[in-house]
Amino acid sequence: MSDEQTGAGAPIEFRPSAEAVVVPEGPRDVALVFLGASMVAGVGDPKGQGWVTRVVGRTQHPEVEITAYNLGVRGDTTADVLERWTTEVPRRWQGRTERRLVVSVGTNDIATGISLARHRLNLANLLDDAATQGVGTFVVSPPPSDDPEINGRLEILVEAQADVCSRRGIPFVDCYGPLKTHDQWRTDLAASTVAHHPGQAGYGLIAWLVLHNGWSEWLQID
């Protein structure tokens, strides 16, 4: 651009777009949203922590200020989660300078007859939409059930989730494979007062898997 257009010696004015965010000095200000169904809500845990609260409790860093939101709704499918992503999650972004989303859903798709193709599409649409908005995503698979028939379908669903995430370079934690034959997991499911849900020990196992499979790297708090 010539001097005739700008005026010789005129100061350059910075005009940010409406979407621009100026990151303040000090700790990173992170909104960490957990979106999913009953396992995200921690249903069945007698201490009311589930895996989400356990993970958040272990995610402390002097340079990161995390505001965590648990948006687990019992019975939700990927279709429900996809809808709530556009209606409930944006409110949690307000005032935060860094946005992060953890998604964990799938078992209810099997229970309600949602096809594997539709499941893949719903998850892909959510992850793609988040990416276009600059939201960092992390996916946690459903754990195994105590029902062999459900598990046979869950195994295929979890493989599909892993593929969807792999194609997009999104961190994915497989909770199904490691826990399928895990004695403590199976014992906890059998002793639970809520069908197909673990108790305190089982949620602790899910939290361990999340924390030890790329969690810190994803949040950049190593």
N, CA, C and O of each residue as an XYZ file, in Angstrom:
888
protein
N       0.853     -1.189      0.000
C       0.000      0.000      0.000
C       0.895      1.248      0.000
O       1.871      1.308      0.748
N       0.564      2.251     -0.844
C       1.417      3.437     -1.001
C       1.180      4.438      0.098
O       0.205      4.348      0.843
N       2.145      5.464      0.201
C       2.001      6.512      1.204
C       0.787      7.373      0.915
O       0.183      7.919      1.838
N       0.410      7.507     -0.388
C      -0.760      8.309     -0.727
C      -2.015      7.711     -0.096
O      -2.954      8.431      0.242
N      -2.021      6.382      0.060
C      -3.206      5.735      0.610
C      -3.235      5.787      2.136
O      -4.303      5.883      2.741
N      -2.056      5.721      2.751
C      -2.024      5.668      4.204
C      -1.703      7.005      4.836
O      -2.032      7.236      6.000
N      -1.052      7.906      4.068
C      -0.589      9.157      4.648
C       0.807      8.934      5.193
O       1.004      8.097      6.074
N       1.776      9.673      4.680
C       3.164      9.462      5.071
C       3.324      9.673      6.562
O       2.889     10.683      7.116
N       3.949      8.712      7.193
C       4.252      8.823      8.603
C       3.066      8.597      9.525
O       3.210      8.717     10.741
N       1.902      8.273      8.983
C       0.729      8.047      9.818
C       0.889      6.755     10.611
O       1.365      5.763     10.059
N       0.511      6.733     11.879
C       0.636      5.509     12.676
C      -0.304      4.419     12.172
O      -1.412      4.710     11.722
N       0.129      3.186     12.247
C      -0.691      2.059     11.813
C      -1.644      1.679     12.945
O      -1.206      1.407     14.063
N      -2.914      1.662     12.663
C      -3.916      1.357     13.686
C      -4.292     -0.109     13.641
O      -4.602     -0.644     12.576
N      -4.267     -0.766     14.802
C      -4.653     -2.171     14.887
C      -6.155     -2.269     15.117
O      -6.677     -1.753     16.105
N      -6.838     -2.930     14.205
C      -8.284     -3.094     14.323
C      -8.616     -4.582     14.330
O      -8.763     -5.177     13.263
N      -8.736     -5.198     15.503
C      -9.013     -6.636     15.573
C     -10.409     -6.961     15.089
O     -11.314     -6.129     15.155
N     -10.573     -8.178     14.601
C     -11.898     -8.615     14.184
C     -12.744     -8.865     15.421
O     -12.244     -8.852     16.546
N     -14.031     -9.091     15.197
C     -14.942     -9.328     16.319
C     -14.589    -10.612     17.052
O     -14.902    -10.754     18.234
N     -13.929    -11.567     16.352
C     -13.592    -12.849     16.953
C     -12.245    -12.838     17.657
O     -11.908    -13.801     18.345
N     -11.476    -11.785     17.503
C     -10.130    -11.761     18.059
C     -10.165    -11.759     19.577
O     -11.001    -11.102     20.197
N      -9.229    -12.514     20.166
C      -9.128    -12.581     21.616
C      -7.713    -12.213     22.020
O      -6.753    -12.790     21.509
N      -7.574    -11.273     22.916
C      -6.273    -10.894     23.427
C      -6.022    -11.693     24.699
O      -6.747    -11.548     25.684
N      -4.995    -12.536     24.674
C      -4.707    -13.388     25.820
C      -3.958    -12.589     26.873
O      -2.874    -12.078     26.590
N      -4.497    -12.467     28.066
C      -3.848    -11.673     29.106
C      -2.619    -12.379     29.656
O      -2.443    -13.584     29.479
N      -1.773    -11.605     30.327
C      -0.632    -12.202     30.989
C      -1.107    -12.975     32.209
O      -2.194    -12.726     32.731
N      -0.279    -13.921     32.661
C      -0.656    -14.715     33.825
C      -1.092    -16.116     33.429
O      -0.827    -16.547     32.307
N      -1.758    -16.840     34.330
C      -2.178    -18.224     34.057
C      -3.117    -18.306     32.859
O      -3.910    -17.397     32.613
N      -3.016    -19.411     32.117
C      -3.964    -19.665     31.035
C      -5.365    -19.839     31.623
O      -5.542    -20.496     32.650
N      -6.343    -19.249     30.968
C      -7.727    -19.271     31.434
C      -8.502    -20.271     30.576
O      -8.933    -19.942     29.471
N      -8.677    -21.492     31.087
C      -9.213    -22.589     30.286
C     -10.625    -22.967     30.724
O     -10.870    -23.228     31.902
N     -11.552    -22.995     29.762
C     -12.877    -23.570     29.989
C     -12.823    -25.017     29.507
O     -12.607    -25.275     28.323
N     -13.020    -25.952     30.424
C     -12.910    -27.374     30.113
C     -14.291    -28.012     30.258
O     -14.770    -28.238     31.370
N     -14.920    -28.297     29.121
C     -16.285    -28.819     29.106
C     -16.274    -30.320     28.850
O     -15.644    -30.788     27.901
N     -16.975    -31.076     29.699
C     -17.139    -32.518     29.519
C     -18.569    -32.755     29.045
O     -19.525    -32.442     29.754
N     -18.707    -33.302     27.856
C     -20.018    -33.465     27.224
C     -20.286    -34.943     26.981
O     -19.485    -35.626     26.343
N     -21.424    -35.443     27.492
C     -21.722    -36.852     27.284
C     -22.958    -37.296     28.021
O     -23.888    -36.521     28.243
N     -22.951    -38.580     28.402
C     -24.137    -39.182     29.012
C     -23.879    -39.541     30.476
O     -23.166    -38.821     31.176
N     -24.456    -40.654     30.940
C     -24.445    -40.975     32.367
C     -23.055    -41.258     32.920
O     -22.785    -40.961     34.084
N     -22.162    -41.831     32.100
C     -20.809    -42.092     32.585
C     -20.061    -40.787     32.848
O     -19.237    -40.715     33.760
N     -20.343    -39.769     32.062
C     -19.751    -38.453     32.304
C     -20.336    -37.863     33.582
O     -19.623    -37.223     34.355
N     -21.626    -38.075     33.804
C     -22.288    -37.562     35.002
C     -21.865    -38.296     36.267
O     -22.064    -37.794     37.373
N     -21.276    -39.495     36.108
C     -20.827    -40.257     37.274
C     -21.911    -41.066     37.945
O     -21.819    -41.351     39.139
N     -22.939    -41.444     37.203
C     -24.048    -42.217     37.758
C     -23.530    -43.546     38.316
O     -22.798    -44.272     37.643
N     -23.920    -43.847     39.551
C     -23.533    -45.104     40.174
C     -22.389    -44.992     41.158
O     -22.160    -45.911     41.944
N     -21.659    -43.873     41.131
C     -20.545    -43.683     42.063
C     -21.094    -43.229     43.411
O     -21.659    -42.139     43.499
N     -20.942    -44.038     44.470
C     -21.505    -43.648     45.772
C     -20.872    -42.390     46.357
O     -21.460    -41.755     47.233
N     -19.684    -42.023     45.885
C     -19.039    -40.799     46.360
C     -19.354    -39.593     45.477
O     -18.936    -38.474     45.772
N     -20.099    -39.830     44.388
C     -20.534    -38.731     43.531
C     -19.428    -38.064     42.740
O     -19.595    -36.929     42.292
N     -18.306    -38.736     42.557
C     -17.191    -38.124     41.827
C     -17.147    -38.518     40.359
O     -16.854    -37.684     39.502
N     -17.437    -39.785     40.060
C     -17.292    -40.249     38.691
C     -15.845    -40.118     38.245
O     -14.953    -39.895     39.064
N     -15.613    -40.258     36.941
C     -14.226    -40.126     36.465
C     -13.878    -38.671     36.183
O     -12.710    -38.289     36.261
N     -14.874    -37.856     35.855
C     -14.603    -36.461     35.501
C     -14.009    -35.688     36.674
O     -12.982    -35.025     36.524
N     -14.640    -35.769     37.830
C     -14.138    -35.036     38.996
C     -12.753    -35.525     39.392
O     -11.904    -34.734     39.802
N     -12.525    -36.824     39.269
C     -11.202    -37.369     39.595
C     -10.140    -36.823     38.647
O      -9.044    -36.464     39.076
N     -10.463    -36.762     37.367
C      -9.501    -36.245     36.382
C      -9.222    -34.763     36.629
O      -8.067    -34.337     36.618
N     -10.273    -33.983     36.850
C     -10.094    -32.548     37.092
C      -9.254    -32.324     38.350
O      -8.414    -31.425     38.395
N      -9.491    -33.150     39.368
C      -8.740    -33.015     40.606
C      -7.255    -33.271     40.437
O      -6.439    -32.758     41.202
N      -6.900    -34.072     39.426
C      -5.491    -34.370     39.158
C      -4.910    -33.462     38.081
O      -3.752    -33.618     37.693
N      -5.706    -32.519     37.599
C      -5.256    -31.626     36.529
C      -5.040    -30.234     37.087
O      -5.762    -29.295     36.750
N      -4.055    -30.114     37.928
C      -3.761    -28.831     38.547
C      -2.358    -28.385     38.144
O      -1.415    -29.176     38.175
N      -2.225    -27.131     37.771
C      -0.939    -26.595     37.328
C      -0.903    -25.110     37.672
O      -1.891    -24.403     37.469
N       0.228    -24.629     38.193
C       0.279    -23.220     38.619
C       0.093    -22.220     37.489
O      -0.229    -21.057     37.732
N       0.300    -22.674     36.232
C       0.179    -21.752     35.108
C      -1.119    -21.926     34.336
O      -1.300    -21.330     33.274
N      -2.015    -22.738     34.864
C      -3.290    -22.997     34.182
C      -4.438    -22.858     35.175
O      -4.462    -23.528     36.208
N      -5.382    -21.990     34.858
C      -6.590    -21.836     35.673
C      -7.748    -22.470     34.925
O      -8.205    -21.951     33.906
N      -8.220    -23.606     35.445
C      -9.253    -24.385     34.756
C     -10.621    -24.166     35.390
O     -10.789    -24.269     36.605
N     -11.595    -23.860     34.532
C     -12.992    -23.863     34.954
C     -13.641    -25.053     34.264
O     -13.816    -25.052     33.045
N     -14.003    -26.079     35.054
C     -14.534    -27.315     34.485
C     -16.059    -27.350     34.561
O     -16.656    -26.945     35.559
N     -16.676    -27.842     33.486
C     -18.132    -27.946     33.417
C     -18.511    -29.382     33.045
O     -18.102    -29.883     31.997
N     -19.284    -30.035     33.898
C     -19.747    -31.386     33.619
C     -21.145    -31.316     33.007
O     -22.117    -30.989     33.687
N     -21.229    -31.628     31.720
C     -22.511    -31.606     31.012
C     -22.942    -33.023     30.637
O     -23.377    -33.278     29.514
N     -22.812    -33.934     31.595
C     -23.281    -35.300     31.387
C     -24.766    -35.402     31.655
O     -25.241    -34.964     32.703
N     -25.512    -35.981     30.714
C     -26.965    -36.155     30.866
C     -27.309    -37.627     30.643
O     -27.037    -38.187     29.581
N     -27.896    -38.229     31.640
C     -28.230    -39.649     31.561
C     -29.170    -39.933     30.392
O     -30.186    -39.261     30.215
N     -28.812    -40.938     29.604
C     -29.644    -41.340     28.477
C     -29.304    -40.677     27.158
O     -29.894    -41.015     26.132
N     -28.375    -39.749     27.160
C     -28.053    -39.027     25.922
C     -27.392    -39.922     24.871
O     -26.579    -40.792     25.182
N     -27.769    -39.676     23.637
C     -27.140    -40.307     22.480
C     -26.224    -39.289     21.802
O     -26.130    -38.142     22.240
N     -25.550    -39.712     20.734
C     -24.718    -38.753     19.996
C     -25.579    -37.658     19.374
O     -25.128    -36.522     19.232
N     -26.813    -37.990     19.003
C     -27.710    -36.966     18.449
C     -28.034    -35.915     19.504
O     -28.056    -34.719     19.210
N     -28.285    -36.361     20.732
C     -28.569    -35.422     21.816
C     -27.354    -34.550     22.120
O     -27.473    -33.339     22.309
N     -26.200    -35.178     22.164
C     -24.959    -34.454     22.459
C     -24.656    -33.435     21.368
O     -24.214    -32.323     21.655
N     -24.894    -33.814     20.127
C     -24.658    -32.900     19.012
C     -25.553    -31.669     19.128
O     -25.119    -30.554     18.839
N     -26.793    -31.869     19.548
C     -27.708    -30.739     19.736
C     -27.271    -29.868     20.910
O     -27.267    -28.642     20.807
N     -26.907    -30.494     22.014
C     -26.509    -29.722     23.191
C     -25.185    -28.989     22.982
O     -24.917    -27.978     23.631
N     -24.359    -29.510     22.067
C     -23.113    -28.827     21.725
C     -23.385    -27.413     21.226
O     -22.607    -26.496     21.489
N     -24.484    -27.240     20.509
C     -24.788    -25.921     19.943
C     -25.620    -25.045     20.873
O     -25.672    -23.828     20.693
N     -26.282    -25.658     21.879
C     -27.170    -24.881     22.738
C     -26.617    -24.640     24.146
O     -26.799    -23.556     24.701
N     -25.952    -25.626     24.722
C     -25.490    -25.524     26.108
C     -24.022    -25.141     26.247
O     -23.652    -24.363     27.126
N     -23.192    -25.695     25.371
C     -21.747    -25.495     25.529
C     -21.309    -24.043     25.332
O     -20.473    -23.567     26.100
N     -21.835    -23.315     24.335
C     -21.351    -21.941     24.125
C     -21.434    -21.053     25.359
O     -20.610    -20.152     25.516
N     -22.396    -21.278     26.229
C     -22.506    -20.467     27.443
C     -21.274    -20.633     28.336
O     -20.878    -19.708     29.046
N     -20.688    -21.805     28.289
C     -19.517    -22.060     29.145
C     -18.251    -21.420     28.590
O     -17.258    -21.301     29.307
N     -18.269    -21.011     27.336
C     -17.099    -20.352     26.754
C     -16.997    -18.885     27.170
O     -15.915    -18.300     27.133
N     -18.109    -18.302     27.561
C     -18.146    -16.860     27.796
C     -17.124    -16.431     28.851
O     -17.093    -16.954     29.965
N     -16.291    -15.464     28.464
C     -15.296    -14.928     29.373
C     -14.014    -15.717     29.461
O     -13.076    -15.288     30.132
N     -13.946    -16.869     28.797
C     -12.742    -17.696     28.838
C     -11.911    -17.452     27.581
O     -12.453    -17.169     26.513
N     -10.595    -17.564     27.718
C      -9.724    -17.298     26.575
C      -9.269    -18.571     25.865
O      -8.739    -18.507     24.756
N      -9.474    -19.725     26.498
C      -9.089    -20.996     25.873
C     -10.216    -21.992     26.068
O     -10.713    -22.165     27.181
N     -10.622    -22.650     24.985
C     -11.778    -23.537     25.027
C     -11.370    -24.976     24.730
O     -10.714    -25.254     23.726
N     -11.764    -25.877     25.611
C     -11.442    -27.295     25.461
C     -12.707    -28.129     25.673
O     -13.534    -27.807     26.526
N     -12.850    -29.202     24.891
C     -14.045    -30.040     24.936
C     -13.657    -31.512     25.028
O     -12.860    -32.003     24.230
N     -14.233    -32.216     26.017
C     -14.051    -33.661     26.163
C     -15.395    -34.322     25.875
O     -16.408    -33.972     26.481
N     -15.401    -35.277     24.949
C     -16.633    -35.947     24.538
C     -16.561    -37.425     24.912
O     -15.568    -38.096     24.628
N     -17.621    -37.929     25.550
C     -17.692    -39.359     25.876
C     -19.144    -39.810     25.799
O     -19.959    -39.468     26.656
N     -19.453    -40.578     24.768
C     -20.838    -40.968     24.513
C     -20.835    -42.173     23.574
O     -19.856    -42.414     22.868
N     -21.949    -42.937     23.567
C     -22.016    -44.028     22.601
C     -22.895    -45.197     22.993
O     -23.603    -45.740     22.145
N     -22.871    -45.600     24.251
C     -23.634    -46.786     24.655
C     -25.126    -46.614     24.407
O     -25.805    -47.569     24.027
N     -25.643    -45.410     24.617
C     -27.077    -45.183     24.398
C     -27.457    -45.204     22.923
O     -28.624    -45.414     22.591
N     -26.500    -44.991     22.043
C     -26.775    -45.145     20.615
C     -27.155    -46.596     20.315
O     -28.060    -46.870     19.527
N     -26.438    -47.515     20.964
C     -26.739    -48.936     20.797
C     -28.121    -49.257     21.372
O     -28.915    -49.959     20.746
N     -28.393    -48.743     22.558
C     -29.660    -49.042     23.236
C     -30.867    -48.490     22.492
O     -31.954    -49.064     22.559
N     -30.682    -47.375     21.779
C     -31.819    -46.734     21.101
C     -31.886    -47.040     19.613
O     -32.766    -46.534     18.917
N     -30.969    -47.859     19.118
C     -31.039    -48.282     17.725
C     -30.429    -47.335     16.718
O     -30.703    -47.457     15.524
N     -29.612    -46.393     17.158
C     -28.909    -45.520     16.213
C     -27.861    -46.338     15.471
O     -27.072    -47.050     16.093
N     -27.848    -46.242     14.158
C     -26.940    -47.056     13.359
C     -25.493    -46.627     13.563
O     -25.215    -45.510     14.000
N     -24.588    -47.527     13.241
C     -23.167    -47.214     13.370
C     -22.784    -46.073     12.432
O     -21.979    -45.214     12.790
N     -23.357    -46.066     11.240
C     -23.062    -44.991     10.283
C     -23.515    -43.640     10.829
O     -22.795    -42.649     10.707
N     -24.693    -43.595     11.424
C     -25.186    -42.343     11.990
C     -24.365    -41.934     13.203
O     -24.107    -40.749     13.415
N     -23.958    -42.909     13.994
C     -23.098    -42.619     15.140
C     -21.806    -41.957     14.680
O     -21.383    -40.941     15.232
N     -21.186    -42.548     13.663
C     -19.944    -41.975     13.126
C     -20.167    -40.554     12.631
O     -19.356    -39.663     12.882
N     -21.265    -40.354     11.931
C     -21.545    -39.045     11.349
C     -21.785    -38.004     12.443
O     -21.281    -36.884     12.360
N     -22.550    -38.374     13.458
C     -22.808    -37.429     14.548
C     -21.517    -37.016     15.247
O     -21.296    -35.835     15.513
N     -20.672    -37.994     15.540
C     -19.410    -37.692     16.205
C     -18.517    -36.852     15.305
O     -17.904    -35.886     15.760
N     -18.441    -37.217     14.031
C     -17.609    -36.468     13.090
C     -18.088    -35.029     12.949
O     -17.280    -34.101     12.927
N     -19.391    -34.844     12.855
C     -19.935    -33.486     12.722
C     -19.600    -32.623     13.937
O     -19.253    -31.450     13.797
N     -19.705    -33.209     15.123
C     -19.386    -32.464     16.339
C     -17.903    -32.064     16.353
O     -17.563    -30.913     16.626
N     -17.036    -33.028     16.056
C     -15.601    -32.753     16.086
C     -15.187    -31.752     15.009
O     -14.333    -30.897     15.246
N     -15.786    -31.858     13.843
C     -15.460    -30.923     12.761
C     -15.943    -29.519     13.083
O     -15.253    -28.537     12.808
N     -17.129    -29.427     13.665
C     -17.655    -28.116     14.036
C     -16.771    -27.475     15.100
O     -16.485    -26.279     15.043
N     -16.340    -28.280     16.074
C     -15.455    -27.761     17.114
C     -14.147    -27.264     16.514
O     -13.628    -26.222     16.914
N     -13.623    -28.010     15.559
C     -12.350    -27.626     14.936
C     -12.467    -26.296     14.204
O     -11.551    -25.476     14.259
N     -13.589    -26.075     13.517
C     -13.762    -24.817     12.790
C     -13.879    -23.632     13.741
O     -13.631    -22.492     13.349
N     -14.259    -23.900     14.996
C     -14.386    -22.836     15.992
C     -13.143    -22.679     16.858
O     -13.120    -21.869     17.785
N     -12.108    -23.461     16.551
C     -10.875    -23.347     17.312
C     -10.930    -23.989     18.682
O     -10.185    -23.600     19.582
N     -11.804    -24.967     18.849
C     -11.953    -25.657     20.128
C     -11.137    -26.942     20.114
O     -11.288    -27.757     19.204
N     -10.283    -27.134     21.101
C      -9.515    -28.364     21.212
C     -10.377    -29.484     21.760
O     -11.041    -29.304     22.781
N     -10.382    -30.656     21.096
C     -11.238    -31.758     21.499
C     -10.440    -32.989     21.924
O      -9.302    -33.194     21.504
N     -11.072    -33.794     22.765
C     -10.488    -35.017     23.322
C     -11.644    -35.993     23.480
O     -12.679    -35.625     24.035
N     -11.497    -37.226     23.009
C     -12.603    -38.184     23.030
C     -12.258    -39.375     23.919
O     -11.166    -39.937     23.836
N     -13.210    -39.747     24.771
C     -13.066    -40.894     25.662
C     -14.141    -41.913     25.298
O     -15.326    -41.581     25.293
N     -13.750    -43.135     24.995
C     -14.726    -44.140     24.562
C     -15.584    -44.632     25.717
O     -15.219    -44.460     26.880
N     -16.721    -45.241     25.405
C     -17.502    -45.894     26.461
C     -16.715    -47.097     26.995
O     -15.974    -47.732     26.244
N     -16.869    -47.413     28.281
C     -16.248    -48.615     28.824
C     -17.138    -49.824     28.545
O     -18.267    -49.666     28.081
N     -16.640    -51.032     28.823
C     -17.475    -52.220     28.600
C     -18.641    -52.298     29.567
O     -18.592    -51.769     30.678
N     -19.687    -52.971     29.118
C     -20.866    -53.216     29.935
C     -20.729    -54.586     30.610
O     -19.735    -55.286     30.418
N     -21.731    -54.952     31.396
C     -21.771    -56.300     31.962
C     -22.692    -57.204     31.138
O     -23.043    -58.305     31.564
N     -23.074    -56.726     29.957
C     -23.948    -57.476     29.049
C     -23.139    -57.898     27.825
O     -22.704    -57.036     27.062
N     -22.924    -59.204     27.614
C     -22.103    -59.666     26.483
C     -22.615    -59.208     25.124
O     -21.822    -58.908     24.232
N     -23.931    -59.152     24.961
C     -24.487    -58.715     23.676
C     -24.154    -57.253     23.408
O     -23.754    -56.894     22.301
N     -24.321    -56.410     24.425
C     -23.979    -54.992     24.276
C     -22.495    -54.839     23.993
O     -22.100    -54.021     23.162
N     -21.668    -55.622     24.680
C     -20.224    -55.529     24.483
C     -19.808    -55.874     23.064
O     -18.894    -55.258     22.515
N     -20.478    -56.862     22.463
C     -20.154    -57.205     21.085
C     -20.361    -56.035     20.149
O     -19.593    -55.855     19.204
N     -21.376    -55.242     20.393
C     -21.658    -54.066     19.561
C     -20.796    -52.881     19.978
O     -20.415    -52.054     19.149
N     -20.491    -52.808     21.276
C     -19.630    -51.730     21.753
C     -18.235    -51.818     21.145
O     -17.631    -50.800     20.808
N     -17.740    -53.015     21.009
C     -16.390    -53.187     20.461
C     -16.295    -52.581     19.061
O     -15.311    -51.917     18.732
N     -17.322    -52.812     18.237
C     -17.347    -52.256     16.883
C     -17.497    -50.734     16.940
O     -16.855    -50.018     16.172
N     -18.340    -50.243     17.846
C     -18.563    -48.803     17.977
C     -17.284    -48.078     18.407
O     -16.961    -47.014     17.881
N     -16.564    -48.660     19.363
C     -15.328    -48.034     19.838
C     -14.277    -48.004     18.726
O     -13.532    -47.032     18.604
N     -14.213    -49.054     17.926
C     -13.294    -49.058     16.790
C     -13.652    -47.936     15.816
O     -12.768    -47.289     15.253
N     -14.944    -47.712     15.622
C     -15.393    -46.635     14.731
C     -15.007    -45.273     15.300
O     -14.558    -44.398     14.560
N     -15.180    -45.087     16.608
C     -14.779    -43.827     17.232
C     -13.285    -43.580     17.065
O     -12.859    -42.467     16.758
N     -12.497    -44.627     17.270
C     -11.046    -44.488     17.126
C     -10.682    -44.064     15.711
O      -9.775    -43.255     15.515
N     -11.389    -44.609     14.723
C     -11.118    -44.267     13.326
C     -11.497    -42.818     13.025
O     -10.746    -42.102     12.362
N     -12.660    -42.389     13.511
C     -13.098    -41.008     13.306
C     -12.066    -40.037     13.879
O     -11.721    -39.039     13.246
N     -11.579    -40.339     15.079
C     -10.595    -39.457     15.729
C      -9.249    -39.509     15.029
O      -8.593    -38.481     14.863
N      -8.833    -40.701     14.616
C      -7.544    -40.847     13.943
C      -7.484    -40.049     12.653
O      -6.462    -39.440     12.340
N      -8.567    -40.052     11.914
C      -8.617    -39.309     10.644
C      -8.472    -37.804     10.863
O      -8.098    -37.072      9.946
N      -8.767    -37.347     12.077
C      -8.724    -35.909     12.375
C      -7.578    -35.524     13.311
O      -7.420    -34.355     13.663
N      -6.786    -36.513     13.706
C      -5.675    -36.224     14.595
C      -6.119    -35.808     15.993
O      -5.451    -35.010     16.650
N      -7.251    -36.352     16.445
C      -7.811    -35.984     17.745
C      -7.476    -37.064     18.767
O      -7.652    -38.248     18.480
N      -6.997    -36.686     19.956
C      -6.679    -37.678     20.982
C      -7.898    -38.529     21.332
O      -9.012    -38.025     21.475
N      -7.654    -39.838     21.466
C      -8.735    -40.781     21.739
C      -8.273    -41.778     22.797
O      -7.191    -42.355     22.688
N      -9.097    -41.976     23.813
C      -8.786    -42.942     24.865
C      -9.752    -44.124     24.753
O     -10.968    -43.955     24.849
N      -9.205    -45.304     24.553
C      -9.996    -46.531     24.497
C     -10.161    -47.065     25.912
O      -9.206    -47.573     26.501
N     -11.354    -46.954     26.453
C     -11.642    -47.510     27.775
C     -12.228    -48.918     27.674
O     -12.302    -49.639     28.669
N     -12.641    -49.300     26.476
C     -13.280    -50.602     26.311
C     -12.261    -51.740     26.377
O     -12.398    -52.658     27.185
N     -11.237    -51.673     25.520
C     -10.254    -52.756     25.446
C      -9.571    -53.062     26.767
O      -9.577    -54.216     27.196
N      -8.976    -52.060     27.436
C      -8.260    -52.326     28.684
C      -9.135    -52.843     29.826
O      -8.643    -53.532     30.719
N     -10.433    -52.515     29.802
C     -11.297    -52.878     30.926
C     -12.159    -54.113     30.654
O     -12.808    -54.629     31.564
N     -12.168    -54.582     29.423
C     -13.072    -55.679     29.044
C     -12.872    -56.920     29.916
O     -13.843    -57.562     30.317
N     -11.629    -57.252     30.205
C     -11.346    -58.432     31.026
C     -10.694    -58.064     32.357
O     -10.116    -58.921     33.027
N     -10.787    -56.800     32.736
C     -10.161    -56.332     33.976
C     -10.991    -56.814     35.175
O     -12.179    -56.512     35.279
N     -10.353    -57.561     36.068
C     -11.079    -58.174     37.187
C     -11.767    -57.140     38.080
O     -12.924    -57.318     38.461
N     -11.061    -56.069     38.412
C     -11.649    -55.070     39.308
C     -12.834    -54.382     38.656
O     -13.829    -54.095     39.320
N     -12.736    -54.115     37.355
C     -13.843    -53.503     36.629
C     -15.073    -54.403     36.655
O     -16.182    -53.954     36.947
N     -14.862    -55.670     36.347
C     -15.979    -56.609     36.293
C     -16.602    -56.809     37.675
O     -17.821    -56.925     37.797
N     -15.774    -56.851     38.707
C     -16.279    -56.983     40.072
C     -17.092    -55.769     40.474
O     -18.130    -55.892     41.124
N     -16.611    -54.581     40.080
C     -17.305    -53.346     40.434
C     -18.654    -53.244     39.723
O     -19.640    -52.805     40.314
N     -18.692    -53.647     38.466
C     -19.961    -53.658     37.733
C     -20.964    -54.595     38.405
O     -22.139    -54.261     38.560
N     -20.479    -55.778     38.803
C     -21.368    -56.773     39.405
C     -21.931    -56.300     40.740
O     -23.050    -56.657     41.111
N     -21.151    -55.494     41.461
C     -21.580    -55.037     42.783
C     -22.367    -53.733     42.736
O     -22.915    -53.307     43.752
N     -22.431    -53.095     41.569
C     -23.070    -51.788     41.457
C     -24.579    -51.869     41.640
O     -25.211    -52.861     41.277
N     -25.139    -50.821     42.203
C     -26.594    -50.755     42.372
C     -27.288    -50.206     41.124
O     -28.516    -50.220     41.041
N     -26.505    -49.724     40.153
C     -27.060    -49.186     38.916
C     -26.609    -50.066     37.746
O     -25.411    -50.228     37.514
N     -27.550    -50.621     37.030
C     -27.228    -51.544     35.941
C     -26.284    -50.926     34.929
O     -26.455    -49.777     34.521
N     -25.287    -51.698     34.528
C     -24.329    -51.331     33.480
C     -23.418    -50.162     33.851
O     -22.718    -49.634     32.987
N     -23.416    -49.754     35.105
C     -22.576    -48.648     35.558
C     -21.650    -49.121     36.671
O     -22.049    -49.948     37.491
N     -20.424    -48.613     36.716
C     -19.501    -48.996     37.783
C     -19.772    -48.224     39.056
O     -20.633    -47.346     39.103
N     -19.013    -48.570     40.093
C     -19.034    -47.808     41.326
C     -17.757    -47.012     41.449
O     -17.163    -46.621     40.443
N     -17.334    -46.771     42.662
C     -16.170    -45.932     42.921
C     -14.903    -46.470     42.254
O     -14.169    -45.712     41.618
N     -14.646    -47.750     42.392
C     -13.416    -48.328     41.837
C     -13.397    -48.257     40.312
O     -12.369    -47.948     39.709
N     -14.533    -48.545     39.699
C     -14.596    -48.522     38.240
C     -14.355    -47.147     37.658
O     -13.641    -47.005     36.665
N     -14.941    -46.137     38.266
C     -14.710    -44.775     37.787
C     -13.256    -44.362     37.992
O     -12.699    -43.592     37.208
N     -12.653    -44.881     39.051
C     -11.230    -44.613     39.261
C     -10.382    -45.197     38.146
O      -9.389    -44.593     37.742
N     -10.763    -46.366     37.643
C     -10.032    -46.987     36.536
C     -10.160    -46.154     35.252
O      -9.181    -45.976     34.527
N     -11.367    -45.646     34.973
C     -11.540    -44.799     33.788
C     -10.684    -43.541     33.914
O     -10.022    -43.134     32.959
N     -10.702    -42.931     35.093
C      -9.893    -41.726     35.310
C      -8.420    -42.007     35.074
O      -7.717    -41.194     34.474
N      -7.951    -43.151     35.543
C      -6.538    -43.527     35.347
C      -6.216    -43.625     33.850
O      -5.186    -43.128     33.396
N      -7.094    -44.261     33.104
C      -6.859    -44.409     31.665
C      -6.800    -43.050     30.969
O      -5.947    -42.827     30.110
N      -7.695    -42.154     31.332
C      -7.695    -40.817     30.730
C      -6.402    -40.080     31.061
O      -5.759    -39.512     30.178
N      -6.026    -40.094     32.341
C      -4.855    -39.336     32.781
C      -3.550    -39.864     32.207
O      -2.572    -39.124     32.103
N      -3.530    -41.149     31.831
C      -2.285    -41.750     31.350
C      -2.283    -42.026     29.852
O      -1.475    -42.819     29.367
N      -3.167    -41.386     29.128
C      -3.214    -41.576     27.668
C      -3.334    -40.246     26.934
O      -4.277    -40.022     26.175
N      -2.373    -39.380     27.172
C      -2.278    -38.143     26.405
C      -2.969    -36.944     26.990
O      -3.028    -35.896     26.347
N      -3.501    -37.064     28.204
C      -4.266    -35.971     28.800
C      -3.412    -34.718     29.017
O      -3.773    -33.630     28.569
N      -2.285    -34.878     29.703
C      -1.425    -33.727     30.002
C      -0.854    -33.106     28.736
O      -0.722    -31.887     28.625
N      -0.517    -33.975     27.778
C       0.020    -33.470     26.514
C      -1.031    -32.648     25.769
O      -0.720    -31.607     25.190
N      -2.265    -33.119     25.789
C      -3.350    -32.409     25.130
C      -3.569    -31.026     25.760
O      -3.776    -30.036     25.058
N      -3.519    -30.982     27.087
C      -3.720    -29.725     27.789
C      -2.444    -28.879     27.850
O      -2.464    -27.732     28.298
N      -1.348    -29.460     27.397
C      -0.056    -28.770     27.383
C       0.337    -28.315     28.786
O       0.671    -27.151     29.011
N       0.289    -29.265     29.726
C       0.664    -28.957     31.099
C       1.751    -29.901     31.592
O       1.871    -30.124     32.797
N       2.539    -30.454     30.689
C       3.659    -31.318     31.104
C       4.693    -30.503     31.870
O       5.709    -31.046     32.303
